[in-house]
Amino acid sequence: MQPENTPETNQPQDPNAISIELSEEIAEGEYANLAMIAHSNSEFVIDFIRLMPGLPKAKVKSRIILTPEHAKRLVAALNENIERFEKTNGTIKEQPGEGPLYPMGFGGKIGEA
């Protein structure tokens, strides 16, 4: 039996395809410059945070909860995309130093002259 043709494209429809809906609100995205990760024996919790200069409080903008298997697949997908990005755009430079990496001017150690 042949796959059905979709009316929009008249192309065979993949029976394993997933239809993904993206609302306008979600499509706008949220800017985050810090992520904190916690885990239990059954899940990983990633909080994406927006840290603003000069403010003592940061806001969690999104929380994503993943199974350990999905977390591992996410790491693999990120690594693959970083490799592709660096092939096209050059090496991503990491900030030198110890401890958590904060965006420039956001928390962290204060430099001395």
Distance bins in CASP14 RR format, pairs under 12 A and 6 or more apart:
PFRMAT RR
TARGET T0000
AUTHOR 0000-0000-0000
RMODE 2
METHOD distances of the structure
MODEL  1
1 12 0 0 0 0 0 1 0 0 0 0 0
1 15 0 0 0 0 1 0 0 0 0 0 0
2 11 0 0 0 0 0 1 0 0 0 0 0
2 12 1 0 0 1 0 0 0 0 0 0 0
2 13 0 0 0 0 0 1 0 0 0 0 0
2 15 0 0 0 0 0 1 0 0 0 0 0
3 11 0 0 0 0 1 0 0 0 0 0 0
3 12 1 0 1 0 0 0 0 0 0 0 0
3 13 1 0 1 0 0 0 0 0 0 0 0
3 14 1 0 0 1 0 0 0 0 0 0 0
3 15 1 0 1 0 0 0 0 0 0 0 0
3 16 0 0 0 0 1 0 0 0 0 0 0
3 17 0 0 0 0 1 0 0 0 0 0 0
4 10 0 0 0 0 0 1 0 0 0 0 0
4 11 0 0 0 0 0 1 0 0 0 0 0
4 12 1 0 0 1 0 0 0 0 0 0 0
4 13 1 0 1 0 0 0 0 0 0 0 0
4 14 0 0 0 0 0 1 0 0 0 0 0
4 15 0 0 0 0 1 0 0 0 0 0 0
4 17 0 0 0 0 0 1 0 0 0 0 0
5 11 1 0 0 1 0 0 0 0 0 0 0
5 12 1 0 0 1 0 0 0 0 0 0 0
5 13 1 0 0 1 0 0 0 0 0 0 0
5 14 0 0 0 0 0 1 0 0 0 0 0
6 12 0 0 0 0 1 0 0 0 0 0 0
6 13 1 0 1 0 0 0 0 0 0 0 0
6 14 0 0 0 0 1 0 0 0 0 0 0
6 15 0 0 0 0 0 1 0 0 0 0 0
6 17 0 0 0 0 1 0 0 0 0 0 0
6 19 0 0 0 0 0 1 0 0 0 0 0
7 13 0 0 0 0 1 0 0 0 0 0 0
11 17 0 0 0 0 0 1 0 0 0 0 0
13 19 0 0 0 0 0 1 0 0 0 0 0
20 26 0 0 0 0 0 1 0 0 0 0 0
20 27 0 0 0 0 0 1 0 0 0 0 0
21 27 0 0 0 0 0 1 0 0 0 0 0
22 28 0 0 0 0 0 1 0 0 0 0 0
22 29 0 0 0 0 0 1 0 0 0 0 0
23 29 0 0 0 0 0 1 0 0 0 0 0
26 62 0 0 0 0 1 0 0 0 0 0 0
28 61 0 0 0 0 0 1 0 0 0 0 0
29 48 0 0 0 0 0 1 0 0 0 0 0
29 50 0 0 0 0 0 1 0 0 0 0 0
29 61 0 0 0 0 1 0 0 0 0 0 0
29 62 0 0 0 0 1 0 0 0 0 0 0
30 47 0 0 0 0 0 1 0 0 0 0 0
30 48 1 0 0 1 0 0 0 0 0 0 0
30 49 0 0 0 0 0 1 0 0 0 0 0
30 50 1 0 0 1 0 0 0 0 0 0 0
30 59 0 0 0 0 1 0 0 0 0 0 0
30 60 0 0 0 0 1 0 0 0 0 0 0
30 61 1 0 1 0 0 0 0 0 0 0 0
30 62 1 0 1 0 0 0 0 0 0 0 0
30 63 0 0 0 0 0 1 0 0 0 0 0
30 64 0 0 0 0 0 1 0 0 0 0 0
31 48 0 0 0 0 1 0 0 0 0 0 0
31 49 0 0 0 0 0 1 0 0 0 0 0
31 50 1 0 1 0 0 0 0 0 0 0 0
31 51 0 0 0 0 0 1 0 0 0 0 0
31 52 0 0 0 0 0 1 0 0 0 0 0
31 59 0 0 0 0 0 1 0 0 0 0 0
31 61 1 0 0 1 0 0 0 0 0 0 0
31 62 0 0 0 0 0 1 0 0 0 0 0
31 103 0 0 0 0 0 1 0 0 0 0 0
32 46 0 0 0 0 1 0 0 0 0 0 0
32 47 0 0 0 0 1 0 0 0 0 0 0
32 48 1 1 0 0 0 0 0 0 0 0 0
32 49 1 0 1 0 0 0 0 0 0 0 0
32 50 1 0 1 0 0 0 0 0 0 0 0
32 51 0 0 0 0 1 0 0 0 0 0 0
32 52 0 0 0 0 0 1 0 0 0 0 0
32 58 0 0 0 0 1 0 0 0 0 0 0
32 59 0 0 0 0 1 0 0 0 0 0 0
32 60 0 0 0 0 1 0 0 0 0 0 0
32 61 1 0 1 0 0 0 0 0 0 0 0
32 62 1 0 0 1 0 0 0 0 0 0 0
32 63 0 0 0 0 0 1 0 0 0 0 0
32 64 0 0 0 0 0 1 0 0 0 0 0
32 103 0 0 0 0 0 1 0 0 0 0 0
32 106 0 0 0 0 0 1 0 0 0 0 0
33 48 0 0 0 0 1 0 0 0 0 0 0
33 49 1 0 0 1 0 0 0 0 0 0 0
33 50 1 0 0 1 0 0 0 0 0 0 0
33 51 1 0 1 0 0 0 0 0 0 0 0
33 52 0 0 0 0 1 0 0 0 0 0 0
33 53 0 0 0 0 0 1 0 0 0 0 0
33 58 0 0 0 0 1 0 0 0 0 0 0
33 59 0 0 0 0 0 1 0 0 0 0 0
33 61 0 0 0 0 1 0 0 0 0 0 0
33 100 0 0 0 0 0 1 0 0 0 0 0
33 101 0 0 0 0 0 1 0 0 0 0 0
33 102 0 0 0 0 1 0 0 0 0 0 0
33 103 1 0 1 0 0 0 0 0 0 0 0
33 104 0 0 0 0 1 0 0 0 0 0 0
33 105 0 0 0 0 0 1 0 0 0 0 0
33 106 1 0 0 1 0 0 0 0 0 0 0
33 107 0 0 0 0 0 1 0 0 0 0 0
34 46 0 0 0 0 0 1 0 0 0 0 0
34 47 0 0 0 0 1 0 0 0 0 0 0
34 48 1 0 0 1 0 0 0 0 0 0 0
34 49 1 0 1 0 0 0 0 0 0 0 0
34 50 1 0 0 1 0 0 0 0 0 0 0
34 51 1 0 1 0 0 0 0 0 0 0 0
34 52 0 0 0 0 0 1 0 0 0 0 0
34 58 1 0 0 1 0 0 0 0 0 0 0
34 59 0 0 0 0 0 1 0 0 0 0 0
34 60 0 0 0 0 1 0 0 0 0 0 0
34 61 0 0 0 0 1 0 0 0 0 0 0
34 62 0 0 0 0 0 1 0 0 0 0 0
34 100 0 0 0 0 1 0 0 0 0 0 0
34 101 0 0 0 0 1 0 0 0 0 0 0
34 102 1 0 0 1 0 0 0 0 0 0 0
34 103 1 0 0 1 0 0 0 0 0 0 0
34 106 1 0 0 1 0 0 0 0 0 0 0
34 107 0 0 0 0 1 0 0 0 0 0 0
34 108 0 0 0 0 0 1 0 0 0 0 0
35 44 0 0 0 0 0 1 0 0 0 0 0
35 45 0 0 0 0 0 1 0 0 0 0 0
35 46 1 0 1 0 0 0 0 0 0 0 0
35 47 1 0 0 1 0 0 0 0 0 0 0
35 48 1 0 1 0 0 0 0 0 0 0 0
35 49 1 0 0 1 0 0 0 0 0 0 0
35 50 0 0 0 0 0 1 0 0 0 0 0
35 51 0 0 0 0 0 1 0 0 0 0 0
35 58 0 0 0 0 0 1 0 0 0 0 0
35 60 0 0 0 0 1 0 0 0 0 0 0
35 61 0 0 0 0 0 1 0 0 0 0 0
35 62 0 0 0 0 1 0 0 0 0 0 0
35 63 0 0 0 0 0 1 0 0 0 0 0
35 64 0 0 0 0 1 0 0 0 0 0 0
35 74 0 0 0 0 0 1 0 0 0 0 0
35 78 0 0 0 0 0 1 0 0 0 0 0
35 100 0 0 0 0 0 1 0 0 0 0 0
35 101 0 0 0 0 0 1 0 0 0 0 0
35 103 0 0 0 0 0 1 0 0 0 0 0
36 44 0 0 0 0 0 1 0 0 0 0 0
36 45 0 0 0 0 1 0 0 0 0 0 0
36 46 1 0 0 1 0 0 0 0 0 0 0
36 47 1 0 1 0 0 0 0 0 0 0 0
36 48 0 0 0 0 1 0 0 0 0 0 0
36 49 1 0 0 1 0 0 0 0 0 0 0
36 51 0 0 0 0 0 1 0 0 0 0 0
36 58 0 0 0 0 1 0 0 0 0 0 0
36 60 0 0 0 0 1 0 0 0 0 0 0
36 61 0 0 0 0 0 1 0 0 0 0 0
36 62 0 0 0 0 0 1 0 0 0 0 0
36 63 0 0 0 0 1 0 0 0 0 0 0
36 64 0 0 0 0 0 1 0 0 0 0 0
36 100 0 0 0 0 1 0 0 0 0 0 0
37 43 0 0 0 0 0 1 0 0 0 0 0
37 44 1 0 0 1 0 0 0 0 0 0 0
37 45 1 0 0 1 0 0 0 0 0 0 0
37 46 1 0 1 0 0 0 0 0 0 0 0
37 47 1 0 0 1 0 0 0 0 0 0 0
37 48 0 0 0 0 0 1 0 0 0 0 0
37 49 0 0 0 0 0 1 0 0 0 0 0
37 63 0 0 0 0 0 1 0 0 0 0 0
37 64 0 0 0 0 1 0 0 0 0 0 0
37 65 0 0 0 0 0 1 0 0 0 0 0
37 66 0 0 0 0 1 0 0 0 0 0 0
37 71 0 0 0 0 1 0 0 0 0 0 0
37 74 0 0 0 0 0 1 0 0 0 0 0
37 75 0 0 0 0 0 1 0 0 0 0 0
37 100 0 0 0 0 0 1 0 0 0 0 0
38 44 1 0 0 1 0 0 0 0 0 0 0
38 45 1 0 1 0 0 0 0 0 0 0 0
38 46 0 0 0 0 1 0 0 0 0 0 0
38 47 1 0 0 1 0 0 0 0 0 0 0
38 63 0 0 0 0 0 1 0 0 0 0 0
38 64 0 0 0 0 0 1 0 0 0 0 0
38 65 0 0 0 0 0 1 0 0 0 0 0
38 66 0 0 0 0 0 1 0 0 0 0 0
38 71 0 0 0 0 0 1 0 0 0 0 0
39 45 1 0 0 1 0 0 0 0 0 0 0
39 46 0 0 0 0 1 0 0 0 0 0 0
39 65 0 0 0 0 0 1 0 0 0 0 0
39 66 0 0 0 0 1 0 0 0 0 0 0
39 67 0 0 0 0 0 1 0 0 0 0 0
39 68 1 0 0 1 0 0 0 0 0 0 0
39 71 1 0 0 1 0 0 0 0 0 0 0
39 72 0 0 0 0 0 1 0 0 0 0 0
40 65 0 0 0 0 0 1 0 0 0 0 0
40 66 0 0 0 0 0 1 0 0 0 0 0
40 67 0 0 0 0 0 1 0 0 0 0 0
40 68 0 0 0 0 1 0 0 0 0 0 0
40 71 0 0 0 0 0 1 0 0 0 0 0
41 67 0 0 0 0 0 1 0 0 0 0 0
41 68 0 0 0 0 1 0 0 0 0 0 0
42 65 0 0 0 0 1 0 0 0 0 0 0
42 66 0 0 0 0 0 1 0 0 0 0 0
42 67 1 0 0 1 0 0 0 0 0 0 0
42 68 1 0 0 1 0 0 0 0 0 0 0
42 69 0 0 0 0 0 1 0 0 0 0 0
42 70 0 0 0 0 0 1 0 0 0 0 0
42 71 0 0 0 0 0 1 0 0 0 0 0
43 63 0 0 0 0 0 1 0 0 0 0 0
43 64 0 0 0 0 0 1 0 0 0 0 0
43 65 1 0 1 0 0 0 0 0 0 0 0
43 66 1 0 0 1 0 0 0 0 0 0 0
43 67 1 0 0 1 0 0 0 0 0 0 0
43 68 1 0 0 1 0 0 0 0 0 0 0
43 69 0 0 0 0 0 1 0 0 0 0 0
43 70 0 0 0 0 1 0 0 0 0 0 0
43 71 0 0 0 0 1 0 0 0 0 0 0
44 63 0 0 0 0 0 1 0 0 0 0 0
44 64 0 0 0 0 1 0 0 0 0 0 0
44 65 1 0 0 1 0 0 0 0 0 0 0
44 66 1 0 1 0 0 0 0 0 0 0 0
44 67 1 0 0 1 0 0 0 0 0 0 0
44 68 1 0 0 1 0 0 0 0 0 0 0
44 69 0 0 0 0 1 0 0 0 0 0 0
44 70 1 0 0 1 0 0 0 0 0 0 0
44 71 1 0 1 0 0 0 0 0 0 0 0
44 72 0 0 0 0 1 0 0 0 0 0 0
44 73 0 0 0 0 0 1 0 0 0 0 0
44 74 0 0 0 0 1 0 0 0 0 0 0
44 75 0 0 0 0 1 0 0 0 0 0 0
45 60 0 0 0 0 0 1 0 0 0 0 0
45 62 0 0 0 0 0 1 0 0 0 0 0
45 63 1 0 0 1 0 0 0 0 0 0 0
45 64 1 0 0 1 0 0 0 0 0 0 0
45 65 1 0 1 0 0 0 0 0 0 0 0
45 66 1 0 0 1 0 0 0 0 0 0 0
45 67 0 0 0 0 0 1 0 0 0 0 0
45 68 0 0 0 0 0 1 0 0 0 0 0
45 71 0 0 0 0 1 0 0 0 0 0 0
46 60 0 0 0 0 0 1 0 0 0 0 0
46 61 0 0 0 0 0 1 0 0 0 0 0
46 62 0 0 0 0 1 0 0 0 0 0 0
46 63 1 0 0 1 0 0 0 0 0 0 0
46 64 1 0 1 0 0 0 0 0 0 0 0
46 65 1 0 0 1 0 0 0 0 0 0 0
46 66 1 0 0 1 0 0 0 0 0 0 0
46 70 0 0 0 0 0 1 0 0 0 0 0
46 71 0 0 0 0 1 0 0 0 0 0 0
46 74 0 0 0 0 1 0 0 0 0 0 0
46 75 0 0 0 0 0 1 0 0 0 0 0
46 78 0 0 0 0 0 1 0 0 0 0 0
47 58 0 0 0 0 1 0 0 0 0 0 0
47 59 0 0 0 0 0 1 0 0 0 0 0
47 60 1 0 1 0 0 0 0 0 0 0 0
47 61 0 0 0 0 1 0 0 0 0 0 0
47 62 1 0 0 1 0 0 0 0 0 0 0
47 63 1 0 1 0 0 0 0 0 0 0 0
47 64 0 0 0 0 1 0 0 0 0 0 0
47 65 0 0 0 0 0 1 0 0 0 0 0
48 58 0 0 0 0 0 1 0 0 0 0 0
48 59 0 0 0 0 1 0 0 0 0 0 0
48 60 1 0 0 1 0 0 0 0 0 0 0
48 61 1 0 1 0 0 0 0 0 0 0 0
48 62 1 0 1 0 0 0 0 0 0 0 0
48 63 1 0 0 1 0 0 0 0 0 0 0
48 64 1 0 0 1 0 0 0 0 0 0 0
49 55 0 0 0 0 0 1 0 0 0 0 0
49 57 0 0 0 0 0 1 0 0 0 0 0
49 58 1 0 1 0 0 0 0 0 0 0 0
49 59 1 0 0 1 0 0 0 0 0 0 0
49 60 1 0 1 0 0 0 0 0 0 0 0
49 61 1 0 0 1 0 0 0 0 0 0 0
49 62 0 0 0 0 1 0 0 0 0 0 0
49 63 0 0 0 0 1 0 0 0 0 0 0
49 100 0 0 0 0 0 1 0 0 0 0 0
49 102 0 0 0 0 0 1 0 0 0 0 0
49 103 0 0 0 0 0 1 0 0 0 0 0
49 106 0 0 0 0 0 1 0 0 0 0 0
50 57 0 0 0 0 0 1 0 0 0 0 0
50 58 1 0 0 1 0 0 0 0 0 0 0
50 59 1 0 1 0 0 0 0 0 0 0 0
50 60 0 0 0 0 1 0 0 0 0 0 0
50 61 1 0 1 0 0 0 0 0 0 0 0
50 62 0 0 0 0 1 0 0 0 0 0 0
50 103 0 0 0 0 0 1 0 0 0 0 0
50 106 0 0 0 0 1 0 0 0 0 0 0
51 57 0 0 0 0 1 0 0 0 0 0 0
51 58 1 0 1 0 0 0 0 0 0 0 0
51 59 0 0 0 0 1 0 0 0 0 0 0
51 60 0 0 0 0 0 1 0 0 0 0 0
51 61 0 0 0 0 0 1 0 0 0 0 0
51 100 0 0 0 0 0 1 0 0 0 0 0
51 101 0 0 0 0 0 1 0 0 0 0 0
51 102 1 0 0 1 0 0 0 0 0 0 0
51 103 1 0 0 1 0 0 0 0 0 0 0
51 104 0 0 0 0 0 1 0 0 0 0 0
51 105 0 0 0 0 1 0 0 0 0 0 0
51 106 1 0 1 0 0 0 0 0 0 0 0
51 107 1 0 0 1 0 0 0 0 0 0 0
51 108 0 0 0 0 1 0 0 0 0 0 0
52 58 1 0 0 1 0 0 0 0 0 0 0
52 59 0 0 0 0 1 0 0 0 0 0 0
52 61 0 0 0 0 0 1 0 0 0 0 0
52 102 0 0 0 0 0 1 0 0 0 0 0
52 103 0 0 0 0 1 0 0 0 0 0 0
52 105 0 0 0 0 0 1 0 0 0 0 0
52 106 1 0 0 1 0 0 0 0 0 0 0
52 107 0 0 0 0 0 1 0 0 0 0 0
53 102 0 0 0 0 1 0 0 0 0 0 0
53 103 0 0 0 0 1 0 0 0 0 0 0
53 104 0 0 0 0 1 0 0 0 0 0 0
53 105 1 0 1 0 0 0 0 0 0 0 0
53 106 1 0 1 0 0 0 0 0 0 0 0
53 107 1 0 0 1 0 0 0 0 0 0 0
53 108 0 0 0 0 0 1 0 0 0 0 0
54 102 0 0 0 0 0 1 0 0 0 0 0
54 105 0 0 0 0 1 0 0 0 0 0 0
54 106 0 0 0 0 1 0 0 0 0 0 0
54 107 0 0 0 0 1 0 0 0 0 0 0
54 108 0 0 0 0 0 1 0 0 0 0 0
55 105 0 0 0 0 0 1 0 0 0 0 0
55 106 0 0 0 0 1 0 0 0 0 0 0
55 107 0 0 0 0 1 0 0 0 0 0 0
56 106 0 0 0 0 0 1 0 0 0 0 0
56 107 0 0 0 0 1 0 0 0 0 0 0
58 102 0 0 0 0 0 1 0 0 0 0 0
58 103 0 0 0 0 0 1 0 0 0 0 0
58 106 0 0 0 0 1 0 0 0 0 0 0
58 107 0 0 0 0 1 0 0 0 0 0 0
64 70 0 0 0 0 1 0 0 0 0 0 0
64 71 0 0 0 0 1 0 0 0 0 0 0
64 74 0 0 0 0 1 0 0 0 0 0 0
65 71 0 0 0 0 1 0 0 0 0 0 0
65 74 0 0 0 0 0 1 0 0 0 0 0
66 72 0 0 0 0 1 0 0 0 0 0 0
66 73 0 0 0 0 1 0 0 0 0 0 0
66 74 1 0 0 1 0 0 0 0 0 0 0
66 75 0 0 0 0 0 1 0 0 0 0 0
66 77 0 0 0 0 0 1 0 0 0 0 0
67 73 0 0 0 0 1 0 0 0 0 0 0
67 74 0 0 0 0 0 1 0 0 0 0 0
68 74 0 0 0 0 0 1 0 0 0 0 0
68 75 0 0 0 0 0 1 0 0 0 0 0
69 75 0 0 0 0 0 1 0 0 0 0 0
69 76 0 0 0 0 0 1 0 0 0 0 0
70 76 0 0 0 0 0 1 0 0 0 0 0
70 77 0 0 0 0 0 1 0 0 0 0 0
71 77 0 0 0 0 0 1 0 0 0 0 0
71 78 0 0 0 0 0 1 0 0 0 0 0
72 78 0 0 0 0 0 1 0 0 0 0 0
72 79 0 0 0 0 0 1 0 0 0 0 0
73 79 0 0 0 0 0 1 0 0 0 0 0
73 80 0 0 0 0 0 1 0 0 0 0 0
74 80 0 0 0 0 0 1 0 0 0 0 0
74 81 0 0 0 0 0 1 0 0 0 0 0
75 81 0 0 0 0 0 1 0 0 0 0 0
75 82 0 0 0 0 0 1 0 0 0 0 0
76 82 0 0 0 0 0 1 0 0 0 0 0
76 83 0 0 0 0 0 1 0 0 0 0 0
77 83 0 0 0 0 0 1 0 0 0 0 0
77 84 0 0 0 0 0 1 0 0 0 0 0
78 84 0 0 0 0 0 1 0 0 0 0 0
78 85 0 0 0 0 0 1 0 0 0 0 0
78 92 0 0 0 0 0 1 0 0 0 0 0
79 85 0 0 0 0 0 1 0 0 0 0 0
79 86 0 0 0 0 0 1 0 0 0 0 0
80 86 0 0 0 0 0 1 0 0 0 0 0
80 87 0 0 0 0 0 1 0 0 0 0 0
81 87 0 0 0 0 0 1 0 0 0 0 0
81 88 0 0 0 0 0 1 0 0 0 0 0
81 89 0 0 0 0 0 1 0 0 0 0 0
81 92 0 0 0 0 0 1 0 0 0 0 0
82 88 0 0 0 0 0 1 0 0 0 0 0
82 89 0 0 0 0 0 1 0 0 0 0 0
82 90 0 0 0 0 0 1 0 0 0 0 0
82 91 0 0 0 0 1 0 0 0 0 0 0
82 92 1 0 0 1 0 0 0 0 0 0 0
82 94 0 0 0 0 0 1 0 0 0 0 0
83 89 0 0 0 0 0 1 0 0 0 0 0
83 90 0 0 0 0 0 1 0 0 0 0 0
83 91 0 0 0 0 0 1 0 0 0 0 0
83 92 0 0 0 0 0 1 0 0 0 0 0
84 90 0 0 0 0 0 1 0 0 0 0 0
84 92 0 0 0 0 0 1 0 0 0 0 0
85 91 0 0 0 0 1 0 0 0 0 0 0
85 92 1 0 0 1 0 0 0 0 0 0 0
86 92 1 0 0 1 0 0 0 0 0 0 0
86 93 0 0 0 0 0 1 0 0 0 0 0
86 94 0 0 0 0 0 1 0 0 0 0 0
92 101 0 0 0 0 0 1 0 0 0 0 0
93 101 0 0 0 0 0 1 0 0 0 0 0
94 101 1 0 0 1 0 0 0 0 0 0 0
95 101 1 0 1 0 0 0 0 0 0 0 0
95 102 0 0 0 0 1 0 0 0 0 0 0
95 103 0 0 0 0 1 0 0 0 0 0 0
95 104 0 0 0 0 1 0 0 0 0 0 0
95 105 0 0 0 0 0 1 0 0 0 0 0
95 106 0 0 0 0 0 1 0 0 0 0 0
95 108 0 0 0 0 0 1 0 0 0 0 0
95 109 0 0 0 0 0 1 0 0 0 0 0
96 109 0 0 0 0 0 1 0 0 0 0 0
97 108 0 0 0 0 0 1 0 0 0 0 0
97 109 0 0 0 0 1 0 0 0 0 0 0
97 111 0 0 0 0 0 1 0 0 0 0 0
98 108 0 0 0 0 0 1 0 0 0 0 0
98 109 0 0 0 0 1 0 0 0 0 0 0
99 107 0 0 0 0 0 1 0 0 0 0 0
99 108 0 0 0 0 1 0 0 0 0 0 0
99 109 0 0 0 0 1 0 0 0 0 0 0
100 106 0 0 0 0 0 1 0 0 0 0 0
100 107 0 0 0 0 1 0 0 0 0 0 0
100 108 1 0 0 1 0 0 0 0 0 0 0
100 109 0 0 0 0 0 1 0 0 0 0 0
101 107 0 0 0 0 0 1 0 0 0 0 0
101 108 0 0 0 0 1 0 0 0 0 0 0
101 109 0 0 0 0 0 1 0 0 0 0 0
102 108 1 0 1 0 0 0 0 0 0 0 0
102 109 0 0 0 0 1 0 0 0 0 0 0
102 110 0 0 0 0 0 1 0 0 0 0 0
104 111 0 0 0 0 0 1 0 0 0 0 0
105 111 0 0 0 0 0 1 0 0 0 0 0
END
